[in-house]
């Protein structure tokens, strides 16, 4: 299921499931927990998804699609590679803070893939979902490589640089949580501050 194929009810379930998975973790979350969060029955959940694992995978995929759709157009945008990298980092952070529960689920899928009780078919599905992360990382690698070649980014090992940058960006979900007074302006400002700190290390200094 892709983000565009999901029904309104499925998106409601995924939103609720993401929050529950972030709150309690995959193993401790039940279908009842997800249903309770949206004021529905267990039957409503099973009408839309066959299992908790299927919901988890759908949340993971939707999370990756949402951030990819925000960041991909910026990789080929105007400006030199360093400027584009900064805009990509900032957009990634805005998306993370707006959909932090989805990013938390993505991390769970990466970190707990060897511990989750999955069938062979489910494990293959998770490996496929993790490949979405590799494709996303490749966007950053390409821009960094271009920047090194043109001189806007200092000479760096491209793979290490991309993973370090993304690791720093994704670490924000460890400490960032929305609150009732959350405002878009504060998200934009925080995203700019964090991306400034992280991308500053890529500047080519003569």
Backbone torsions as a table, in degrees:
resi	resn	phi	psi	omega
1	UNK	NA	128.8	175.4
2	UNK	-98.6	167.5	-179.9
3	UNK	-56.6	-39.1	-176.5
4	UNK	-74.2	-23.7	-179.2
5	UNK	-86.3	-16.1	-175.2
6	UNK	-69.5	138.8	176.4
7	UNK	-79.9	169.0	178.4
8	UNK	-59.8	-41.8	179.4
9	UNK	-66.2	-39.8	178.6
10	UNK	-64.2	-38.3	178.0
11	UNK	-66.6	-40.1	175.5
12	UNK	-57.9	-44.3	-179.9
13	UNK	-65.7	-44.2	179.9
14	UNK	-62.6	-41.6	178.2
15	UNK	-60.0	-45.4	-179.3
16	UNK	-67.2	-42.2	-178.8
17	UNK	-64.1	-40.6	179.3
18	UNK	-58.4	-44.3	179.5
19	UNK	-64.2	-41.2	-179.6
20	UNK	-69.5	-40.9	177.9
21	UNK	-63.8	-37.4	178.1
22	UNK	-68.5	-39.2	-177.0
23	UNK	-69.5	-45.6	-169.8
24	UNK	-119.7	-11.9	-174.3
25	UNK	89.5	160.7	-176.1
26	UNK	-61.0	-50.6	-173.8
27	UNK	-61.6	-40.4	-174.2
28	UNK	-82.9	-11.2	179.6
29	UNK	-85.3	134.5	178.0
30	UNK	-111.7	163.8	174.5
31	UNK	-60.2	-36.7	177.3
32	UNK	-60.2	-40.2	178.8
33	UNK	-60.0	-44.4	-178.8
34	UNK	-66.0	-44.7	179.8
35	UNK	-62.5	-41.6	-178.6
36	UNK	-62.5	-37.5	-176.9
37	UNK	-63.2	-31.1	-180.0
38	UNK	-107.6	10.8	176.1
39	UNK	66.4	36.6	-179.7
40	UNK	-124.3	176.4	179.8
41	UNK	-92.8	164.8	175.4
42	UNK	-60.4	-35.6	179.0
43	UNK	-60.5	-37.4	178.1
44	UNK	-60.7	-41.7	179.8
45	UNK	-65.0	-47.6	-176.6
46	UNK	-69.8	-21.0	174.9
47	UNK	-66.6	-30.7	-176.0
48	UNK	-100.4	-27.2	179.9
49	UNK	-139.1	143.9	-176.7
50	UNK	-78.7	-24.8	-174.6
51	UNK	-160.4	169.0	176.3
52	UNK	-65.2	-37.5	178.8
53	UNK	-62.0	-42.2	178.8
54	UNK	-62.2	-38.6	177.4
55	UNK	-64.1	-45.4	-179.8
56	UNK	-57.6	-46.2	179.8
57	UNK	-63.7	-39.3	179.9
58	UNK	-65.3	-39.7	177.8
59	UNK	-64.1	-45.7	179.1
60	UNK	-56.6	-51.3	-176.9
61	UNK	-63.7	-42.4	-179.4
62	UNK	-65.2	-39.1	177.8
63	UNK	-60.6	-43.8	179.0
64	UNK	-66.7	-39.7	-179.8
65	UNK	-65.8	-39.3	-178.3
66	UNK	-64.8	-45.5	-178.8
67	UNK	-71.8	-37.4	178.6
68	UNK	-61.6	-42.5	-178.4
69	UNK	-66.3	-29.7	178.0
70	UNK	-76.2	-38.3	-169.5
71	UNK	-92.3	-35.8	-173.3
72	UNK	-54.4	-45.3	-178.8
73	UNK	-61.3	-25.3	-177.1
74	UNK	-76.3	-21.1	-179.1
75	UNK	-65.4	-28.3	-179.9
76	UNK	-111.7	20.3	-177.8
77	UNK	-79.0	-170.9	-178.8
78	UNK	-73.9	164.0	175.8
79	UNK	94.3	171.4	178.3
80	UNK	-76.5	175.7	-173.5
81	UNK	-63.7	-37.3	180.0
82	UNK	-63.9	-42.8	178.7
83	UNK	-63.6	-41.6	178.7
84	UNK	-66.9	-39.2	178.6
85	UNK	-61.6	-39.4	179.3
86	UNK	-65.1	-42.4	178.9
87	UNK	-65.9	-38.0	177.6
88	UNK	-63.0	-44.8	-179.8
89	UNK	-62.7	-42.7	-179.0
90	UNK	-65.2	-43.6	179.3
91	UNK	-64.7	-38.6	176.9
92	UNK	-59.1	-43.6	-178.4
93	UNK	-68.0	-41.8	178.1
94	UNK	-60.5	-44.6	178.3
95	UNK	-63.1	-43.3	179.9
96	UNK	-59.1	-45.7	-177.6
97	UNK	-71.0	-30.1	177.7
98	UNK	-75.9	-27.8	-176.1
99	UNK	-132.1	46.8	-171.1
100	UNK	-59.0	-34.0	-179.5
101	UNK	-64.8	-36.9	177.8
102	UNK	-64.2	-42.2	178.9
103	UNK	-65.0	-36.5	176.8
104	UNK	-62.3	-40.0	178.3
105	UNK	-64.9	-40.6	177.2
106	UNK	-58.3	-43.7	178.2
107	UNK	-63.4	-40.5	176.9
108	UNK	-61.0	-39.9	-179.9
109	UNK	-64.9	-31.2	179.0
110	UNK	-79.7	-49.2	-171.0
111	UNK	-77.6	-29.6	-173.6
112	UNK	-107.5	11.2	-173.7
113	UNK	-61.4	-28.1	-179.5
114	UNK	-84.8	-15.5	-177.3
115	UNK	-101.2	-19.6	-178.9
116	UNK	-70.0	138.6	178.3
117	UNK	-80.6	99.8	-175.2
118	UNK	-126.8	150.3	170.9
119	UNK	-74.3	168.5	179.1
120	UNK	-60.8	-40.4	178.6
121	UNK	-63.4	-43.3	179.0
122	UNK	-65.6	-38.5	179.2
123	UNK	-63.7	-38.6	177.5
124	UNK	-65.7	-38.1	176.9
125	UNK	-61.9	-43.0	-179.9
126	UNK	-65.7	-38.2	176.3
127	UNK	-61.5	-41.1	177.2
128	UNK	-62.9	-39.8	177.9
129	UNK	-66.4	-38.6	178.5
130	UNK	-64.7	-26.0	177.6
131	UNK	-67.7	-23.3	174.6
132	UNK	-61.5	-35.7	176.7
133	UNK	-65.4	-38.9	178.7
134	UNK	-63.2	-41.1	178.8
135	UNK	-65.4	-37.8	178.9
136	UNK	-67.3	-43.6	177.8
137	UNK	-59.6	-35.7	-179.2
138	UNK	-61.1	-31.0	175.5
139	UNK	-59.2	-46.1	-178.8
140	UNK	-69.4	-39.4	178.8
141	UNK	-59.5	-44.3	-176.7
142	UNK	-62.1	-42.0	-179.2
143	UNK	-69.4	-41.5	178.1
144	UNK	-62.7	-43.7	179.4
145	UNK	-61.2	-42.0	178.2
146	UNK	-63.8	-41.0	-179.7
147	UNK	-65.1	-38.7	177.0
148	UNK	-64.0	-42.0	-178.8
149	UNK	-65.5	-38.8	-176.8
150	UNK	-86.9	-15.9	177.5
151	UNK	98.3	-0.7	178.9
152	UNK	-79.2	-20.9	177.2
153	UNK	-117.8	135.1	-177.4
154	UNK	-66.6	155.5	-178.3
155	UNK	-58.8	120.2	-178.4
156	UNK	-141.7	151.3	170.5
157	UNK	-67.8	116.2	-167.2
158	UNK	-59.8	-46.7	-177.4
159	UNK	-63.5	-44.3	179.6
160	UNK	-64.2	-42.6	-178.7
161	UNK	-63.2	-45.0	-178.5
162	UNK	-64.5	-44.5	-178.6
163	UNK	-68.6	-35.3	178.2
164	UNK	-67.3	-42.9	178.2
165	UNK	-62.5	-49.5	-179.1
166	UNK	-65.5	-35.7	176.4
167	UNK	-62.1	-41.4	177.8
168	UNK	-66.4	-41.2	178.2
169	UNK	-63.8	-46.4	-176.3
170	UNK	-70.6	-22.6	179.1
171	UNK	-65.0	-17.8	179.2
172	UNK	-59.9	-30.1	-178.3
173	UNK	-70.4	-9.2	176.1
174	UNK	-71.1	-37.7	-173.7
175	UNK	-114.5	-16.3	-177.5
176	UNK	-86.7	130.5	172.5
177	UNK	-139.4	139.9	176.7
178	UNK	-69.0	154.2	170.1
179	UNK	-133.1	177.4	-175.0
180	UNK	-65.6	-24.2	-179.7
181	UNK	-95.8	10.9	-179.7
182	UNK	-56.9	130.6	179.4
183	UNK	-126.5	147.7	-179.6
184	UNK	-58.4	-37.7	-178.1
185	UNK	-61.5	-39.4	-179.0
186	UNK	-69.6	-34.1	176.4
187	UNK	-64.7	-47.3	-180.0
188	UNK	-59.9	-43.1	-179.1
189	UNK	-66.0	-45.0	179.9
190	UNK	-65.0	-40.2	177.9
191	UNK	-61.2	-40.1	178.3
192	UNK	-65.5	-42.5	-179.1
193	UNK	-63.4	-47.7	-177.6
194	UNK	-67.6	-43.0	-179.8
195	UNK	-65.8	-35.3	175.5
196	UNK	-58.8	-46.1	-179.0
197	UNK	-62.1	-47.2	-173.1
198	UNK	-74.3	-37.8	-176.9
199	UNK	-82.1	-16.5	-179.5
200	UNK	-58.5	-29.3	179.8
201	UNK	-71.1	-9.5	-179.6
202	UNK	-93.6	-11.0	-177.0
203	UNK	-59.8	137.6	175.4
204	UNK	-84.4	117.4	-178.7
205	UNK	-106.0	123.7	-178.9
206	UNK	-81.9	NA	NA
